[in-house]
């Protein structure tokens, strides 16, 4: 796996990511996820994998909350086609917040390039989504009940996220987001390759964890 990074030199908004990363995107479809969010729950990987197969339009993930007036809220019809998005509405039209997982077809690059900065001088992701909504090309994917959404954007929230991860790992005896285990479970490497990678780390608790992953998954 190779990772590459492009730097946003000035704070020009979330939608600027498509301009900054234009050469990386090329002619592909693209996923945008906010970097200070943590998601964890059964069934979420399958939802993400399905959304990644989008060939036309956009998919916005939505998360049910008890206080939608604190968030950007998405309204959608019975076919899960988005009707509109409101930022921190006084009278929310739905209970579904937009947590920051978006999938787009390749036209998102051109859309971002043609956006006008908002009043705060930024290219807003909501404006990108509204273009798709106007075209009736924006679907909503609801994150399942029981999936955790943690915002780790502050010191306090990061501590809460750390405590959550620690509790899951201690009680279930699993590690969250182990790259080697994820690669194995997703079929990117086979069991022999997993064992080879684990052997190089066998003197550490992490290596021992990998060595104890069962072959049958």
N, CA, C and O of each residue as an XYZ file, in Angstrom:
868
protein
N       0.852     -1.188      0.000
C       0.000      0.000      0.000
C       0.879      1.227      0.000
O       1.850      1.306      0.753
N       0.548      2.166     -0.828
C       1.272      3.429     -0.852
C       0.339      4.565     -0.444
O      -0.800      4.637     -0.905
N       0.820      5.437      0.410
C       0.044      6.587      0.838
C       0.710      7.853      0.337
O       1.933      7.983      0.399
N      -0.078      8.774     -0.154
C       0.442     10.056     -0.621
C      -0.392     11.166     -0.011
O      -1.586     10.998      0.235
N       0.242     12.292      0.230
C      -0.435     13.401      0.897
C      -0.248     14.685      0.107
O       0.812     14.919     -0.473
N      -1.278     15.508      0.091
C      -1.189     16.856     -0.469
C      -1.599     17.817      0.635
O      -2.511     17.523      1.408
N      -0.942     18.942      0.713
C      -1.177     19.894      1.797
C      -2.057     21.048      1.342
O      -1.842     21.633      0.281
N      -3.030     21.359      2.148
C      -3.840     22.560      1.928
C      -3.103     23.716      2.605
O      -3.095     23.829      3.830
N      -2.499     24.554      1.803
C      -1.616     25.593      2.340
C      -2.361     26.659      3.131
O      -1.825     27.212      4.091
N      -3.592     26.947      2.733
C      -4.413     27.931      3.455
C      -5.779     27.315      3.724
O      -6.237     26.482      2.942
N      -6.442     27.704      4.814
C      -7.753     27.133      5.160
C      -8.855     27.626      4.226
O      -9.502     28.638      4.494
N      -9.062     26.897      3.126
C     -10.051     27.315      2.128
C     -11.327     26.477      2.165
O     -12.136     26.541      1.240
N     -11.507     25.701      3.215
C     -12.738     24.935      3.343
C     -12.585     23.477      2.960
O     -11.627     23.087      2.294
N     -13.561     22.669      3.399
C     -13.509     21.229      3.175
C     -13.549     20.887      1.689
O     -12.819     20.007      1.233
N     -14.395     21.579      0.938
C     -14.543     21.257     -0.485
C     -13.268     21.525     -1.278
O     -13.106     21.011     -2.385
N     -12.376     22.314     -0.727
C     -11.100     22.572     -1.389
C     -10.270     21.299     -1.507
O      -9.327     21.243     -2.296
N     -10.612     20.287     -0.732
C      -9.883     19.012     -0.775
C      -9.899     18.407     -2.174
O      -8.931     17.767     -2.585
N     -10.987     18.608     -2.902
C     -11.085     18.034     -4.241
C     -10.187     18.768     -5.236
O      -9.764     18.195     -6.240
N      -9.904     20.022     -4.953
C      -9.002     20.801     -5.804
C      -7.557     20.476     -5.453
O      -6.728     20.246     -6.333
N      -7.266     20.460     -4.152
C      -5.919     20.123     -3.687
C      -5.534     18.713     -4.135
O      -4.387     18.459     -4.503
N      -6.503     17.807     -4.098
C      -6.221     16.410     -4.424
C      -6.599     16.012     -5.840
O      -6.746     14.826     -6.136
N      -6.756     16.991     -6.712
C      -7.233     16.727     -8.069
C      -6.372     15.696     -8.799
O      -6.903     14.778     -9.425
N      -5.061     15.840     -8.725
C      -4.197     14.916     -9.472
C      -4.235     13.505     -8.893
O      -3.999     12.532     -9.608
N      -4.533     13.393     -7.595
C      -4.653     12.070     -6.984
C      -5.957     11.404     -7.410
O      -6.000     10.195     -7.639
N      -7.015     12.197     -7.516
C      -8.328     11.668     -7.885
C      -8.342     11.208     -9.328
O      -8.895     10.158     -9.656
N      -7.712     12.029    -10.208
C      -7.698     11.669    -11.625
C      -9.100     11.540    -12.168
O      -9.906     12.462    -12.042
N      -9.400     10.398    -12.774
C     -10.719     10.149    -13.338
C     -11.549      9.217    -12.460
O     -12.598      8.723    -12.876
N     -11.073      8.987    -11.258
C     -11.759      8.065    -10.350
C     -12.885      8.745     -9.592
O     -13.006      9.970     -9.575
N     -13.705      7.913     -8.967
C     -14.651      8.417     -7.973
C     -13.870      8.640     -6.690
O     -12.713      8.231     -6.590
N     -14.488      9.284     -5.706
C     -13.711      9.688     -4.544
C     -14.553      9.672     -3.268
O     -15.760      9.913     -3.294
N     -13.889      9.384     -2.168
C     -14.519      9.431     -0.847
C     -13.869     10.536     -0.027
O     -12.647     10.690     -0.033
N     -14.688     11.298      0.671
C     -14.191     12.324      1.590
C     -14.673     11.986      2.994
O     -15.870     11.811      3.222
N     -13.738     11.895      3.930
C     -14.086     11.641      5.331
C     -13.356     12.652      6.194
O     -12.171     12.912      5.985
N     -14.051     13.219      7.155
C     -13.439     14.192      8.050
C     -12.453     13.492      8.973
O     -12.750     12.435      9.530
N     -11.286     14.086      9.129
C     -10.182     13.416      9.808
C     -10.305     13.289     11.312
O      -9.585     12.497     11.921
N     -11.207     14.055     11.931
C     -11.302     13.982     13.394
C     -12.494     13.145     13.855
O     -12.902     13.227     15.014
N     -13.046     12.349     12.959
C     -14.159     11.474     13.311
C     -13.698     10.026     13.437
O     -12.805      9.578     12.718
N     -14.321      9.308     14.358
C     -14.065      7.876     14.536
C     -15.415      7.162     14.472
O     -16.360      7.540     15.164
N     -15.494      6.123     13.634
C     -16.709      5.331     13.512
C     -16.383      3.878     13.834
O     -15.335      3.365     13.441
N     -17.284      3.228     14.546
C     -17.051      1.822     14.863
C     -18.388      1.116     15.038
O     -19.231      1.556     15.819
N     -18.580      0.021     14.309
C     -19.800     -0.737     14.481
C     -19.913     -1.865     13.482
O     -19.351     -1.795     12.389
N     -20.633     -2.897     13.854
C     -20.842     -4.052     12.991
C     -21.644     -3.633     11.768
O     -22.645     -2.928     11.896
N     -21.219     -4.054     10.597
C     -21.939     -3.755      9.373
C     -21.447     -2.507      8.656
O     -21.747     -2.310      7.478
N     -20.694     -1.663      9.353
C     -20.221     -0.425      8.732
C     -19.262     -0.684      7.570
O     -19.390     -0.025      6.539
N     -18.306     -1.612      7.686
C     -17.416     -1.866      6.545
C     -18.163     -2.239      5.275
O     -17.792     -1.804      4.185
N     -19.214     -3.042      5.407
C     -19.998     -3.439      4.238
C     -20.718     -2.237      3.631
O     -20.817     -2.121      2.410
N     -21.218     -1.345      4.482
C     -21.869     -0.137      3.979
C     -20.892      0.735      3.201
O     -21.218      1.260      2.136
N     -19.697      0.879      3.747
C     -18.687      1.703      3.085
C     -18.260      1.082      1.759
O     -18.071      1.780      0.763
N     -18.114     -0.227      1.764
C     -17.696     -0.909      0.538
C     -18.756     -0.754     -0.554
O     -18.428     -0.536     -1.721
N     -20.012     -0.867     -0.169
C     -21.106     -0.705     -1.127
C     -21.131      0.718     -1.680
O     -21.307      0.920     -2.881
N     -20.953      1.701     -0.798
C     -20.980      3.105     -1.220
C     -19.817      3.420     -2.151
O     -19.935      4.273     -3.030
N     -18.697      2.736     -1.962
C     -17.521      2.997     -2.792
C     -17.731      2.585     -4.240
O     -16.952      2.955     -5.119
N     -18.786      1.817     -4.482
C     -19.072      1.351     -5.832
C     -19.955      2.323     -6.612
O     -20.364      2.034     -7.736
N     -20.245      3.478     -6.008
C     -21.082      4.473     -6.687
C     -20.447      4.873     -8.024
O     -19.248      5.143     -8.097
N     -21.258      4.905     -9.062
C     -20.762      5.282    -10.383
C     -21.351      6.599    -10.860
O     -20.844      7.209    -11.801
N     -22.424      7.037    -10.208
C     -23.046      8.296    -10.597
C     -23.642      8.977     -9.376
O     -24.317      8.344     -8.565
N     -23.386     10.266     -9.258
C     -23.973     11.029     -8.176
C     -23.171     10.967     -6.880
O     -21.966     10.716     -6.884
N     -23.870     11.202     -5.776
C     -23.221     11.275     -4.468
C     -23.986     10.440     -3.453
O     -25.188     10.210     -3.593
N     -23.278      9.998     -2.442
C     -23.882      9.307     -1.299
C     -23.421     10.019     -0.031
O     -22.224     10.153      0.224
N     -24.389     10.470      0.755
C     -24.104     11.118      2.028
C     -24.513     10.166      3.145
O     -25.632      9.654      3.142
N     -23.629      9.925      4.087
C     -23.989      9.095      5.230
C     -24.713      9.944      6.275
O     -24.403     11.120      6.464
N     -25.678      9.326      6.942
C     -26.482     10.036      7.945
C     -26.533      9.225      9.227
O     -26.474      7.996      9.203
N     -26.644      9.925     10.340
C     -26.577      9.289     11.654
C     -27.685      9.873     12.531
O     -27.764     11.090     12.702
N     -28.536      9.016     13.083
C     -29.634      9.486     13.923
C     -29.109     10.019     15.251
O     -28.321      9.358     15.927
N     -29.554     11.227     15.621
C     -29.138     11.857     16.875
C     -30.361     12.385     17.617
O     -31.409     12.625     17.017
N     -30.214     12.562     18.932
C     -31.342     13.061     19.722
C     -31.446     14.574     19.702
O     -32.489     15.125     20.053
N     -30.375     15.260     19.293
C     -30.357     16.721     19.294
C     -29.894     17.250     17.935
O     -28.834     17.869     17.849
N     -30.666     17.018     16.876
C     -30.230     17.377     15.520
C     -29.976     18.866     15.311
O     -29.279     19.256     14.375
N     -30.539     19.691     16.179
C     -30.327     21.133     16.034
C     -28.866     21.538     16.236
O     -28.500     22.677     15.944
N     -28.039     20.637     16.724
C     -26.613     20.916     16.927
C     -25.763     20.585     15.705
O     -24.562     20.855     15.688
N     -26.383     20.003     14.685
C     -25.602     19.471     13.574
C     -26.116     19.971     12.221
O     -27.139     20.649     12.131
N     -25.374     19.614     11.181
C     -25.917     19.717      9.840
C     -26.886     18.567      9.677
O     -26.536     17.421      9.961
N     -28.093     18.846      9.225
C     -29.157     17.841      9.168
C     -29.579     17.621      7.717
O     -29.778     18.576      6.966
N     -29.711     16.353      7.334
C     -30.129     16.034      5.981
C     -31.578     15.538      5.987
O     -31.962     14.718      6.821
N     -32.359     16.040      5.060
C     -33.733     15.598      4.868
C     -33.787     14.783      3.583
O     -33.153     15.144      2.591
N     -34.543     13.682      3.592
C     -34.600     12.812      2.424
C     -35.980     12.177      2.293
O     -36.744     12.118      3.256
N     -36.287     11.699      1.077
C     -37.601     11.120      0.826
C     -37.610      9.625      1.128
O     -36.636      9.084      1.652
N     -38.713      8.965      0.795
C     -38.869      7.544      1.120
C     -37.908      6.651      0.346
O     -37.689      5.496      0.712
N     -37.340      7.188     -0.716
C     -36.360      6.432     -1.504
C     -34.926      6.785     -1.118
O     -33.977      6.422     -1.812
N     -34.784      7.490     -0.010
C     -33.476      7.920      0.501
C     -32.746      8.868     -0.446
O     -31.516      8.920     -0.451
N     -33.501      9.614     -1.243
C     -32.926     10.663     -2.072
C     -32.943     11.958     -1.271
O     -33.990     12.362     -0.766
N     -31.801     12.603     -1.153
C     -31.703     13.815     -0.333
C     -32.543     14.942     -0.917
O     -32.566     15.159     -2.128
N     -33.229     15.650     -0.033
C     -34.057     16.790     -0.421
C     -33.365     18.100     -0.063
O     -33.460     19.085     -0.794
N     -32.675     18.098      1.061
C     -31.994     19.311      1.482
C     -31.137     19.084      2.714
O     -31.319     18.105      3.438
N     -30.206     19.989      2.944
C     -29.334     19.954      4.111
C     -29.384     21.309      4.794
O     -29.257     22.345      4.141
N     -29.568     21.303      6.100
C     -29.598     22.536      6.878
C     -28.521     22.482      7.949
O     -28.296     21.438      8.562
N     -27.861     23.605      8.171
C     -26.834     23.672      9.204
C     -27.438     24.178     10.511
O     -27.919     25.308     10.591
N     -27.405     23.324     11.533
C     -27.894     23.665     12.876
C     -29.254     24.362     12.842
O     -29.392     25.488     13.319
N     -30.255     23.689     12.276
C     -31.586     24.307     12.149
C     -32.304     24.430     13.487
O     -32.163     23.566     14.353
N     -33.063     25.486     13.653
C     -33.858     25.672     14.865
C     -35.005     24.674     14.907
O     -35.407     24.219     15.977
N     -35.525     24.339     13.734
C     -36.614     23.364     13.634
C     -36.200     22.279     12.645
O     -36.593     22.333     11.480
N     -35.416     21.298     13.083
C     -34.899     20.262     12.186
C     -36.009     19.494     11.477
O     -37.027     19.146     12.076
N     -35.791     19.238     10.186
C     -36.773     18.499      9.403
C     -36.543     16.998      9.468
O     -37.348     16.223      8.951
N     -35.465     16.586     10.092
C     -35.230     15.168     10.328
C     -34.324     15.048     11.554
O     -33.820     16.048     12.066
N     -34.129     13.836     12.010
C     -33.259     13.589     13.161
C     -31.895     13.078     12.720
O     -31.105     12.606     13.539
N     -31.620     13.176     11.403
C     -30.396     12.598     10.877
C     -29.319     13.645     10.626
O     -29.455     14.513      9.765
N     -28.245     13.536     11.405
C     -27.099     14.436     11.250
C     -26.180     13.917     10.154
O     -26.175     12.729      9.831
N     -25.403     14.835      9.591
C     -24.406     14.479      8.578
C     -23.051     14.403      9.289
O     -22.480     15.440      9.628
N     -22.531     13.196      9.520
C     -21.323     13.050     10.343
C     -20.008     13.256      9.605
O     -18.962     13.357     10.247
N     -20.028     13.321      8.283
C     -18.771     13.590      7.578
C     -18.209     12.429      6.788
O     -16.991     12.272      6.706
N     -19.088     11.596      6.192
C     -18.661     10.551      5.266
C     -19.406     10.784      3.955
O     -20.636     10.745      3.912
N     -18.652     11.024      2.897
C     -19.258     11.350      1.606
C     -18.577     10.549      0.495
O     -17.359     10.375      0.500
N     -19.374     10.068     -0.448
C     -18.848      9.424     -1.647
C     -19.376     10.177     -2.867
O     -20.559     10.509     -2.936
N     -18.489     10.445     -3.828
C     -18.872     11.222     -5.003
C     -18.342     10.584     -6.280
O     -17.327      9.887     -6.278
N     -19.068     10.848     -7.387
C     -18.513     10.498     -8.679
C     -17.506     11.569     -9.069
O     -17.295     12.528     -8.326
N     -16.884     11.411    -10.232
C     -15.756     12.270    -10.585
C     -16.138     13.714    -10.872
O     -15.268     14.586    -10.868
N     -17.409     13.990    -11.118
C     -17.793     15.360    -11.417
C     -17.629     16.294    -10.214
O     -17.733     17.513    -10.352
N     -17.373     15.719     -9.035
C     -17.213     16.547     -7.846
C     -16.030     17.500     -7.974
O     -16.051     18.589     -7.400
N     -15.003     17.105     -8.716
C     -13.832     17.972     -8.888
C     -14.235     19.257     -9.611
O     -13.887     20.358     -9.183
N     -14.966     19.104    -10.703
C     -15.412     20.284    -11.459
C     -16.378     21.120    -10.642
O     -16.341     22.350    -10.694
N     -17.243     20.455     -9.888
C     -18.186     21.186     -9.038
C     -17.432     22.042     -8.033
O     -17.756     23.215     -7.847
N     -16.428     21.462     -7.384
C     -15.643     22.203     -6.390
C     -14.905     23.376     -7.034
O     -14.824     24.459     -6.456
N     -14.375     23.154     -8.220
C     -13.622     24.208     -8.902
C     -14.497     25.398     -9.277
O     -14.000     26.511     -9.448
N     -15.790     25.166     -9.404
C     -16.706     26.233     -9.805
C     -17.494     26.829     -8.643
O     -18.378     27.660     -8.852
N     -17.179     26.410     -7.426
C     -17.863     26.974     -6.262
C     -17.379     28.394     -5.981
O     -16.230     28.744     -6.251
N     -18.274     29.191     -5.439
C     -17.899     30.513     -4.954
C     -17.711     30.430     -3.439
O     -18.510     29.784     -2.761
N     -16.679     31.065     -2.899
C     -16.466     31.022     -1.453
C     -17.677     31.563     -0.686
O     -18.367     32.473     -1.145
N     -17.912     30.994      0.464
C     -19.011     31.441      1.316
C     -18.652     32.753      2.001
O     -17.591     33.325      1.750
N     -19.528     33.216      2.852
C     -19.287     34.456      3.572
C     -18.055     34.414      4.441
O     -17.469     35.456      4.737
N     -17.653     33.231      4.855
C     -16.440     33.123      5.677
C     -15.199     32.818      4.833
O     -14.129     32.508      5.357
N     -15.376     32.915      3.506
C     -14.241     32.772      2.609
C     -13.802     31.351      2.338
O     -12.654     31.119      1.958
N     -14.708     30.384      2.529
C     -14.347     28.991      2.336
C     -15.235     28.318      1.292
O     -16.354     28.761      1.032
N     -14.722     27.247      0.702
C     -15.507     26.411     -0.200
C     -16.221     25.366      0.660
O     -15.586     24.495      1.256
N     -17.539     25.467      0.711
C     -18.312     24.668      1.653
C     -18.725     23.323      1.053
O     -19.160     23.249     -0.096
N     -18.583     22.273      1.845
C     -18.996     20.946      1.384
C     -20.507     20.892      1.207
O     -21.006     20.144      0.367
N     -21.240     21.680      1.992
C     -22.697     21.735      1.839
C     -23.078     22.255      0.455
O     -24.059     21.794     -0.130
N     -22.312     23.210     -0.071
C     -22.593     23.731     -1.406
C     -22.362     22.662     -2.467
O     -23.097     22.590     -3.451
N     -21.340     21.830     -2.267
C     -21.111     20.701     -3.176
C     -22.317     19.766     -3.139
O     -22.841     19.371     -4.181
N     -22.745     19.422     -1.946
C     -23.879     18.511     -1.802
C     -25.150     19.089     -2.408
O     -25.955     18.360     -2.988
N     -25.331     20.399     -2.273
C     -26.539     21.028     -2.816
C     -26.588     20.944     -4.343
O     -27.667     20.864     -4.930
N     -25.415     20.963     -4.979
C     -25.390     20.795     -6.434
C     -25.941     19.422     -6.811
O     -26.753     19.301     -7.729
N     -25.497     18.399     -6.100
C     -25.998     17.048     -6.361
C     -27.484     16.944     -6.024
O     -28.244     16.289     -6.737
N     -27.895     17.598     -4.928
C     -29.300     17.555     -4.525
C     -30.190     18.193     -5.591
O     -31.261     17.675     -5.907
N     -29.743     19.306     -6.136
C     -30.504     19.978     -7.192
C     -30.645     19.095     -8.429
O     -31.647     19.166     -9.141
N     -29.641     18.271     -8.676
C     -29.689     17.342     -9.812
C     -30.421     16.047     -9.469
O     -30.578     15.171    -10.319
N     -30.870     15.934     -8.210
C     -31.499     14.706     -7.711
C     -30.563     13.510     -7.854
O     -30.983     12.401     -8.185
N     -29.292     13.767     -7.598
C     -28.273     12.725     -7.699
C     -27.601     12.462     -6.350
O     -26.473     11.973     -6.300
N     -28.282     12.779     -5.284
C     -27.688     12.613     -3.950
C     -28.507     11.638     -3.126
O     -29.649     11.922     -2.764
N     -27.921     10.487     -2.831
C     -28.592      9.474     -2.008
C     -28.073      9.542     -0.572
O     -26.963     10.009     -0.315
N     -28.897      9.069      0.349
C     -28.542      9.057      1.765
C     -28.390      7.621      2.233
O     -29.268      6.790      2.001
N     -27.282      7.331      2.889
C     -27.013      6.015      3.471
C     -27.045      6.174      4.989
O     -26.241      6.912      5.558
N     -27.967      5.486      5.632
C     -28.137      5.629      7.080
C     -27.216      4.671      7.813
O     -27.229      3.465      7.566
N     -26.419      5.218      8.714
C     -25.527      4.399      9.532
C     -26.368      3.629     10.547
O     -27.248      4.196     11.196
N     -26.091      2.341     10.677
C     -26.928      1.461     11.479
C     -26.979      1.801     12.956
O     -26.050      2.377     13.522
N     -28.087      1.427     13.556
C     -28.283      1.602     14.994
C     -27.222      0.823     15.759
O     -26.964     -0.343     15.460
N     -26.621      1.456     16.725
C     -25.593      0.799     17.522
C     -24.178      1.111     17.082
O     -23.226      0.808     17.802
N     -24.020      1.714     15.908
C     -22.691      2.121     15.461
C     -22.283      3.389     16.193
O     -23.069      4.330     16.304
N     -21.068      3.409     16.687
C     -20.580      4.573     17.432
C     -19.992      5.605     16.475
O     -19.249      5.272     15.551
N     -20.340      6.850     16.719
C     -19.741      7.992     16.008
C     -19.112      8.888     17.061
O     -19.812      9.462     17.895
N     -17.805      9.007     17.022
C     -17.065      9.793     18.004
C     -16.327     10.927     17.303
O     -15.570     10.694     16.361
N     -16.545     12.125     17.756
C     -15.848     13.296     17.230
C     -14.635     13.538     18.119
O     -14.779     13.889     19.291
N     -13.446     13.353     17.567
C     -12.224     13.484     18.366
C     -11.528     14.806     18.111
O     -10.299     14.877     18.132
N     -12.304     15.857     17.870
C     -11.734     17.150     17.506
C     -11.294     18.018     18.655
O     -10.700     19.073     18.432
N     -11.569     17.603     19.894
C     -11.114     18.347     21.071
C     -10.395     17.387     22.012
O     -10.512     16.170     21.873
N      -9.655     17.934     22.965
C      -8.950     17.070     23.917
C      -9.935     16.189     24.684
O      -9.672     15.006     24.896
N     -11.066     16.759     25.101
C     -12.042     16.001     25.867
C     -12.656     14.881     25.021
O     -12.815     13.753     25.486
N     -12.995     15.211     23.777
C     -13.592     14.216     22.892
C     -12.588     13.120     22.536
O     -12.960     11.955     22.392
N     -11.322     13.493     22.397
C     -10.289     12.503     22.107
C     -10.140     11.533     23.272
O      -9.937     10.337     23.065
N     -10.239     12.045     24.494
C     -10.180     11.180     25.682
C     -11.369     10.222     25.702
O     -11.208      9.040     26.007
N     -12.557     10.724     25.379
C     -13.739      9.870     25.339
C     -13.569      8.769     24.293
O     -13.913      7.613     24.539
N     -13.039      9.133     23.132
C     -12.815      8.142     22.081
C     -11.799      7.097     22.533
O     -11.970      5.905     22.278
N     -10.743      7.550     23.205
C      -9.716      6.620     23.700
C     -10.306      5.639     24.701
O      -9.997      4.448     24.667
N     -11.156      6.139     25.591
C     -11.791      5.270     26.587
C     -12.718      4.258     25.931
O     -12.801      3.108     26.362
N     -13.417      4.693     24.883
C     -14.301      3.786     24.154
C     -13.498      2.655     23.506
O     -13.842      1.481     23.637
N     -12.432      3.025     22.811
C     -11.586      2.028     22.147
C     -10.986      1.065     23.175
O     -10.949     -0.145     22.955
N     -10.521      1.613     24.294
C      -9.921      0.781     25.339
C     -10.933     -0.224     25.888
O     -10.596     -1.386     26.115
N     -12.173      0.223     26.101
C     -13.206     -0.660     26.643
C     -13.525     -1.791     25.673
O     -13.639     -2.944     26.087
N     -13.670     -1.476     24.387
C     -13.966     -2.506     23.381
C     -12.837     -3.525     23.307
O     -13.073     -4.733     23.294
N     -11.596     -3.017     23.260
C     -10.455     -3.913     23.106
C     -10.257     -4.798     24.327
O      -9.924     -5.976     24.190
N     -10.456     -4.252     25.509
C     -10.260     -5.038     26.729
C     -11.349     -6.090     26.885
O     -11.058     -7.228     27.252
N     -12.599     -5.727     26.612
C     -13.709     -6.646     26.863
C     -13.846     -7.717     25.795
O     -14.246     -8.842     26.093
N     -13.519     -7.378     24.557
C     -13.693     -8.340     23.474
C     -12.389     -9.018     23.066
O     -12.408    -10.003     22.329
N     -11.276     -8.508     23.530
C     -10.003     -9.112     23.192
C      -9.624     -8.934     21.738
O      -8.902     -9.752     21.167
N     -10.118     -7.848     21.135
C      -9.793     -7.552     19.742
C      -9.110     -6.195     19.679
O      -9.181     -5.403     20.619
N      -8.454     -5.942     18.569
C      -7.881     -4.623     18.343
C      -8.682     -3.917     17.265
O      -9.071     -4.532     16.272
N      -8.928     -2.641     17.454
C      -9.648     -1.845     16.475
C      -8.655     -1.277     15.469
O      -7.686     -0.614     15.838
N      -8.912     -1.547     14.192
C      -8.129     -0.965     13.096
C      -6.671     -1.420     13.065
O      -5.770     -0.614     12.830
N      -6.443     -2.708     13.303
C      -5.123     -3.284     13.072
C      -4.940     -3.436     11.566
O      -5.681     -4.197     10.943
N      -3.981     -2.739     10.961
C      -3.836     -2.786      9.494
C      -3.664     -4.198      8.946
O      -4.245     -4.541      7.916
N      -2.869     -5.016      9.629
C      -2.635     -6.375      9.145
C      -3.916     -7.218      9.232
O      -4.241     -7.967      8.311
N      -4.629     -7.084     10.340
C      -5.862     -7.862     10.490
C      -6.917     -7.405      9.483
O      -7.608     -8.228      8.882
N      -7.035     -6.106      9.306
C      -7.993     -5.580      8.330
C      -7.663     -6.106      6.937
O      -8.552     -6.541      6.206
N      -6.373     -6.064      6.569
C      -5.962     -6.538      5.248
C      -6.321     -8.012      5.071
O      -6.745     -8.422      3.991
N      -6.154     -8.803      6.119
C      -6.476    -10.226      6.046
C      -7.975    -10.451      5.921
O      -8.425    -11.229      5.079
N      -8.740     -9.776      6.753
C     -10.190     -9.969      6.745
C     -10.840     -9.435      5.469
O     -11.909     -9.899      5.071
N     -10.203     -8.475      4.840
C     -10.729     -7.932      3.581
C     -10.245     -8.727      2.371
O     -10.663     -8.464      1.244
N      -9.364     -9.698      2.605
C      -8.901    -10.539      1.519
C      -7.748     -9.966      0.720
O      -7.450    -10.449     -0.373
N      -7.085     -8.926      1.258
C      -5.951     -8.321      0.552
C      -4.680     -9.162      0.717
O      -3.802     -9.147     -0.146
N      -4.593     -9.891      1.828
C      -3.481    -10.810      2.059
C      -4.062    -12.131      2.530
O      -5.180    -12.174      3.043
N      -3.293    -13.229      2.355
C      -3.787    -14.519      2.827
C      -3.245    -14.812      4.223
O      -2.506    -14.009      4.793
N      -3.617    -15.961      4.763
C      -3.239    -16.285      6.139
C      -1.735    -16.437      6.284
O      -1.163    -16.040      7.299
N      -1.089    -17.012      5.269
C       0.353    -17.169      5.322
C       1.065    -15.823      5.379
O       2.040    -15.662      6.113
N       0.581    -14.865      4.612
C       1.177    -13.529      4.631
C       0.949    -12.847      5.979
O       1.820    -12.139      6.485
N      -0.237    -13.071      6.555
C      -0.515    -12.516      7.882
C       0.463    -13.075      8.901
O       1.010    -12.334      9.719
N       0.684    -14.387      8.851
C       1.601    -15.031      9.785
C       3.035    -14.516      9.598
O       3.771    -14.336     10.568
N       3.416    -14.284      8.344
C       4.759    -13.777      8.062
C       4.949    -12.379      8.656
O       5.986    -12.076      9.246
N       3.931    -11.535      8.490
C       3.995    -10.183      9.042
C       4.021    -10.236     10.566
O       4.765     -9.496     11.211
N       3.202    -11.118     11.134
C       3.141    -11.240     12.585
C       4.455    -11.757     13.155
O       4.868    -11.343     14.239
N       5.120    -12.667     12.424
C       6.373    -13.234     12.909
C       7.443    -12.189     13.122
O       8.273    -12.325     14.021
N       7.438    -11.143     12.304
C       8.430    -10.076     12.440
C       8.201     -9.250     13.712
O       9.084     -8.519     14.161
N       7.001     -9.383     14.280
C       6.642     -8.598     15.471
C       6.368     -9.505     16.669
O       5.766     -9.081     17.656
N       6.816    -10.756     16.570
C       6.411    -11.766     17.552
C       6.863    -11.476     18.983
O       6.296    -12.020     19.930
N       7.873    -10.627     19.148
C       8.349    -10.330     20.500
C       7.497     -9.276     21.199
O       7.733     -8.966     22.367
N       6.513     -8.725     20.498
C       5.656     -7.690     21.082
C       4.244     -8.231     21.289
O       3.850     -9.184     20.617
N       3.473     -7.640     22.208
C       2.081     -8.054     22.392
C       1.268     -7.920     21.108
O       0.361     -8.715     20.860
N       1.589     -6.919     20.291
C       0.868     -6.732     19.032
C       1.125     -7.907     18.093
O       0.201     -8.423     17.465
N       2.376     -8.321     18.002
C       2.704     -9.463     17.161
C       2.018    -10.730     17.645
O       1.535    -11.525     16.838
N       1.973    -10.922     18.966
C       1.305    -12.092     19.531
C      -0.188    -12.076     19.211
O      -0.791    -13.119     18.959
N      -0.770    -10.888     19.224
C      -2.190    -10.768     18.864
C      -2.411    -11.239     17.427
O      -3.344    -11.994     17.151
N      -1.553    -10.792     16.523
C      -1.691    -11.179     15.117
C      -1.497    -12.682     14.927
O      -2.191    -13.313     14.130
N      -0.535    -13.251     15.677
C      -0.284    -14.687     15.552
C      -1.461    -15.526     16.033
O      -1.621    -16.674     15.618
N      -2.281    -14.955     16.907
C      -3.414    -15.688     17.468
C      -4.722    -15.477     16.728
O      -5.762    -15.983     17.147
N      -4.676    -14.724     15.617
C      -5.871    -14.563     14.798
C      -6.154    -15.893     14.103
O      -5.271    -16.429     13.433
N      -7.357    -16.437     14.244
C      -7.649    -17.750     13.636
C      -7.647    -17.692     12.116
O      -7.947    -16.661     11.513
N      -7.298    -18.838     11.505
C      -7.259    -18.890     10.042
C      -8.648    -18.789      9.445
O      -8.830    -18.201      8.379
N      -9.644    -19.367     10.139
C     -11.026    -19.310      9.648
C     -11.679    -18.023     10.144
O     -11.745    -17.770     11.347
N     -12.162    -17.213      9.197
C     -12.805    -15.954      9.579
C     -14.187    -15.869      8.973
O     -14.892    -14.880      9.179
